[in-house]
Amino acid sequence: MGVKVLSLVIASLAGVAMAVQGSINSALGKIIGLWETTFIVHLVGLVLVTFLLFGCKLGDGCWDRFFQAPWYAYLGGVLGVLIIYGVVRSIPQVGVAPATTAIILGQVFTASLVDHFGLFGMQKISFSWYDGLGTLLMAGGAWLLLKQ
């Protein structure tokens, strides 16, 4: 199996995990609240990654390069809070499939901009008419999913 195919399979599995996570987080949010759920999700994640990093020694051991990363590279935690909150807030209102579809559309549109402009140190990949057509087809599919 090629590296690209394996990477796409892993990305697909991450998408599966995101849909399940959104549902589970929304269930917890109904019980304990939105911000409380966001806190618990990140706390449990912190405990797990602490165990994996220090208990199982799974890291690359590059802590000495911590200050070499650009400032924006540390915004992932902030974005994670916004993502968890947004998912927990939207899924109970519109359902898992429509919310996930909206999330994916937002991801594809933003990813296209990141690729096209080479933002955040990414390789520039020009936006083609295939990309535009694919995004429009996805948007059409989203519209059909949201139509009741």
Short mmCIF file of the C-alpha atoms (twelve columns), coordinates in Angstrom:
data_MODEL
# 
_entry.id   MODEL 
# 
loop_
_atom_site.group_PDB 
_atom_site.id 
_atom_site.type_symbol 
_atom_site.label_atom_id 
_atom_site.label_alt_id 
_atom_site.label_comp_id 
_atom_site.label_asym_id 
_atom_site.label_seq_id 
_atom_site.Cartn_x 
_atom_site.Cartn_y 
_atom_site.Cartn_z 
_atom_site.pdbx_PDB_model_num 
ATOM 1   C CA . MET A 1   0.000   0.000  0.000   1 
ATOM 2   C CA . GLY A 2   1.456   3.343  -0.989  1 
ATOM 3   C CA . VAL A 3   2.215   6.099  1.497   1 
ATOM 4   C CA . LYS A 4   -0.517  8.322  0.020   1 
ATOM 5   C CA . VAL A 5   -3.169  5.618  0.253   1 
ATOM 6   C CA . LEU A 6   -2.172  4.806  3.829   1 
ATOM 7   C CA . SER A 7   -2.310  8.508  4.695   1 
ATOM 8   C CA . LEU A 8   -5.806  8.787  3.193   1 
ATOM 9   C CA . VAL A 9   -6.979  5.718  5.109   1 
ATOM 10  C CA . ILE A 10  -5.633  7.224  8.343   1 
ATOM 11  C CA . ALA A 11  -7.352  10.545 7.509   1 
ATOM 12  C CA . SER A 12  -10.602 8.683  6.833   1 
ATOM 13  C CA . LEU A 13  -10.350 6.907  10.179  1 
ATOM 14  C CA . ALA A 14  -9.771  10.300 11.812  1 
ATOM 15  C CA . GLY A 15  -13.010 11.437 10.168  1 
ATOM 16  C CA . VAL A 16  -14.814 8.419  11.602  1 
ATOM 17  C CA . ALA A 17  -13.384 9.227  15.024  1 
ATOM 18  C CA . MET A 18  -14.478 12.870 14.682  1 
ATOM 19  C CA . ALA A 19  -18.083 11.900 13.926  1 
ATOM 20  C CA . VAL A 20  -18.192 9.499  16.872  1 
ATOM 21  C CA . GLN A 21  -16.401 12.002 19.121  1 
ATOM 22  C CA . GLY A 22  -18.863 14.743 18.198  1 
ATOM 23  C CA . SER A 23  -21.790 12.510 19.113  1 
ATOM 24  C CA . ILE A 24  -20.239 11.418 22.404  1 
ATOM 25  C CA . ASN A 25  -19.208 14.968 23.313  1 
ATOM 26  C CA . SER A 26  -22.702 16.244 22.517  1 
ATOM 27  C CA . ALA A 27  -24.223 13.587 24.765  1 
ATOM 28  C CA . LEU A 28  -21.924 14.685 27.590  1 
ATOM 29  C CA . GLY A 29  -22.690 18.345 26.847  1 
ATOM 30  C CA . LYS A 30  -26.408 17.738 27.370  1 
ATOM 31  C CA . ILE A 31  -25.625 16.407 30.842  1 
ATOM 32  C CA . ILE A 32  -22.858 18.641 32.193  1 
ATOM 33  C CA . GLY A 33  -22.837 21.694 29.876  1 
ATOM 34  C CA . LEU A 34  -20.918 22.950 26.843  1 
ATOM 35  C CA . TRP A 35  -17.852 24.522 28.441  1 
ATOM 36  C CA . GLU A 36  -17.647 21.775 31.045  1 
ATOM 37  C CA . THR A 37  -17.610 19.176 28.268  1 
ATOM 38  C CA . THR A 38  -14.915 21.100 26.424  1 
ATOM 39  C CA . PHE A 39  -12.841 21.101 29.613  1 
ATOM 40  C CA . ILE A 40  -13.346 17.372 30.279  1 
ATOM 41  C CA . VAL A 41  -12.502 16.414 26.677  1 
ATOM 42  C CA . HIS A 42  -9.211  18.286 26.836  1 
ATOM 43  C CA . LEU A 43  -8.419  17.070 30.350  1 
ATOM 44  C CA . VAL A 44  -8.914  13.416 29.361  1 
ATOM 45  C CA . GLY A 45  -6.838  14.036 26.225  1 
ATOM 46  C CA . LEU A 46  -4.089  15.624 28.337  1 
ATOM 47  C CA . VAL A 47  -4.019  12.627 30.678  1 
ATOM 48  C CA . LEU A 48  -3.837  10.193 27.753  1 
ATOM 49  C CA . VAL A 49  -1.109  12.037 25.841  1 
ATOM 50  C CA . THR A 50  0.882   12.528 29.070  1 
ATOM 51  C CA . PHE A 51  0.797   8.765  29.608  1 
ATOM 52  C CA . LEU A 52  1.723   8.027  25.975  1 
ATOM 53  C CA . LEU A 53  4.511   10.626 25.891  1 
ATOM 54  C CA . PHE A 54  6.112   10.047 29.277  1 
ATOM 55  C CA . GLY A 55  4.844   6.623  30.371  1 
ATOM 56  C CA . CYS A 56  5.189   4.826  27.031  1 
ATOM 57  C CA . LYS A 57  7.994   7.078  25.719  1 
ATOM 58  C CA . LEU A 58  6.294   7.517  22.324  1 
ATOM 59  C CA . GLY A 59  7.584   11.024 21.608  1 
ATOM 60  C CA . ASP A 60  10.474  11.981 19.351  1 
ATOM 61  C CA . GLY A 61  12.328  13.646 22.227  1 
ATOM 62  C CA . CYS A 62  12.712  17.042 20.529  1 
ATOM 63  C CA . TRP A 63  11.789  19.293 23.464  1 
ATOM 64  C CA . ASP A 64  14.954  21.352 22.903  1 
ATOM 65  C CA . ARG A 65  13.351  22.749 19.712  1 
ATOM 66  C CA . PHE A 66  10.251  23.990 21.544  1 
ATOM 67  C CA . PHE A 67  11.080  27.668 21.045  1 
ATOM 68  C CA . GLN A 68  12.011  27.258 17.368  1 
ATOM 69  C CA . ALA A 69  8.417   26.924 16.221  1 
ATOM 70  C CA . PRO A 70  6.603   30.068 15.024  1 
ATOM 71  C CA . TRP A 71  4.058   31.576 17.419  1 
ATOM 72  C CA . TYR A 72  1.044   30.401 15.397  1 
ATOM 73  C CA . ALA A 73  2.133   26.777 15.745  1 
ATOM 74  C CA . TYR A 74  0.941   26.905 19.362  1 
ATOM 75  C CA . LEU A 75  -2.632  27.945 18.522  1 
ATOM 76  C CA . GLY A 76  -3.787  24.342 18.091  1 
ATOM 77  C CA . GLY A 77  -4.980  24.175 21.685  1 
ATOM 78  C CA . VAL A 78  -7.036  27.346 21.274  1 
ATOM 79  C CA . LEU A 79  -8.510  26.019 18.046  1 
ATOM 80  C CA . GLY A 80  -9.198  22.682 19.739  1 
ATOM 81  C CA . VAL A 81  -11.314 24.430 22.366  1 
ATOM 82  C CA . LEU A 82  -13.261 26.285 19.666  1 
ATOM 83  C CA . ILE A 83  -13.731 23.078 17.656  1 
ATOM 84  C CA . ILE A 84  -14.990 21.010 20.585  1 
ATOM 85  C CA . TYR A 85  -17.321 23.797 21.691  1 
ATOM 86  C CA . GLY A 86  -18.650 24.298 18.146  1 
ATOM 87  C CA . VAL A 87  -19.276 20.591 17.628  1 
ATOM 88  C CA . VAL A 88  -20.960 20.141 21.009  1 
ATOM 89  C CA . ARG A 89  -23.095 23.223 20.349  1 
ATOM 90  C CA . SER A 90  -24.172 22.337 16.802  1 
ATOM 91  C CA . ILE A 91  -24.816 18.571 16.778  1 
ATOM 92  C CA . PRO A 92  -27.789 18.595 19.182  1 
ATOM 93  C CA . GLN A 93  -29.377 21.407 17.162  1 
ATOM 94  C CA . VAL A 94  -29.072 20.009 13.623  1 
ATOM 95  C CA . GLY A 95  -27.947 16.375 13.979  1 
ATOM 96  C CA . VAL A 96  -24.680 14.546 13.439  1 
ATOM 97  C CA . ALA A 97  -24.757 14.252 9.627   1 
ATOM 98  C CA . PRO A 98  -25.636 17.899 8.845   1 
ATOM 99  C CA . ALA A 99  -23.197 19.252 11.455  1 
ATOM 100 C CA . THR A 100 -20.427 16.963 10.227  1 
ATOM 101 C CA . THR A 101 -21.164 17.983 6.639   1 
ATOM 102 C CA . ALA A 102 -20.882 21.655 7.558   1 
ATOM 103 C CA . ILE A 103 -17.635 20.918 9.403   1 
ATOM 104 C CA . ILE A 104 -16.212 19.102 6.384   1 
ATOM 105 C CA . LEU A 105 -17.213 21.919 4.015   1 
ATOM 106 C CA . GLY A 106 -15.523 24.438 6.298   1 
ATOM 107 C CA . GLN A 107 -12.445 22.235 6.439   1 
ATOM 108 C CA . VAL A 108 -12.242 21.751 2.664   1 
ATOM 109 C CA . PHE A 109 -12.733 25.446 1.908   1 
ATOM 110 C CA . THR A 110 -10.135 26.503 4.492   1 
ATOM 111 C CA . ALA A 111 -7.739  23.726 3.463   1 
ATOM 112 C CA . SER A 112 -7.991  24.897 -0.149  1 
ATOM 113 C CA . LEU A 113 -6.983  28.403 0.930   1 
ATOM 114 C CA . VAL A 114 -4.101  27.074 3.032   1 
ATOM 115 C CA . ASP A 115 -2.881  24.968 0.097   1 
ATOM 116 C CA . HIS A 116 -3.330  27.688 -2.507  1 
ATOM 117 C CA . PHE A 117 -1.462  30.368 -0.538  1 
ATOM 118 C CA . GLY A 118 0.986   28.019 1.211   1 
ATOM 119 C CA . LEU A 119 -0.078  29.306 4.619   1 
ATOM 120 C CA . PHE A 120 1.583   28.181 7.872   1 
ATOM 121 C CA . GLY A 121 4.644   26.866 6.053   1 
ATOM 122 C CA . MET A 122 2.684   24.405 3.909   1 
ATOM 123 C CA . GLN A 123 3.667   23.642 0.334   1 
ATOM 124 C CA . LYS A 124 1.775   25.773 -2.209  1 
ATOM 125 C CA . ILE A 125 -0.733  23.735 -4.193  1 
ATOM 126 C CA . SER A 126 -2.688  25.863 -6.645  1 
ATOM 127 C CA . PHE A 127 -6.484  25.770 -6.533  1 
ATOM 128 C CA . SER A 128 -7.743  24.265 -9.787  1 
ATOM 129 C CA . TRP A 129 -11.150 24.169 -11.389 1 
ATOM 130 C CA . TYR A 130 -11.340 20.523 -10.261 1 
ATOM 131 C CA . ASP A 131 -11.018 21.736 -6.676  1 
ATOM 132 C CA . GLY A 132 -13.724 24.321 -7.236  1 
ATOM 133 C CA . LEU A 133 -16.034 21.780 -8.855  1 
ATOM 134 C CA . GLY A 134 -15.412 19.266 -6.069  1 
ATOM 135 C CA . THR A 135 -16.182 21.882 -3.431  1 
ATOM 136 C CA . LEU A 136 -19.379 22.886 -5.250  1 
ATOM 137 C CA . LEU A 137 -20.455 19.239 -5.490  1 
ATOM 138 C CA . MET A 138 -19.812 18.807 -1.774  1 
ATOM 139 C CA . ALA A 139 -21.821 21.952 -1.053  1 
ATOM 140 C CA . GLY A 140 -24.660 20.552 -3.190  1 
ATOM 141 C CA . GLY A 141 -24.511 17.313 -1.224  1 
ATOM 142 C CA . ALA A 142 -24.580 19.281 2.008   1 
ATOM 143 C CA . TRP A 143 -27.641 21.173 0.797   1 
ATOM 144 C CA . LEU A 144 -29.374 17.870 0.026   1 
ATOM 145 C CA . LEU A 145 -28.492 16.496 3.481   1 
ATOM 146 C CA . LEU A 146 -29.849 19.625 5.166   1 
ATOM 147 C CA . LYS A 147 -33.035 19.682 3.101   1 
ATOM 148 C CA . GLN A 148 -35.868 18.104 5.060   1 
# 
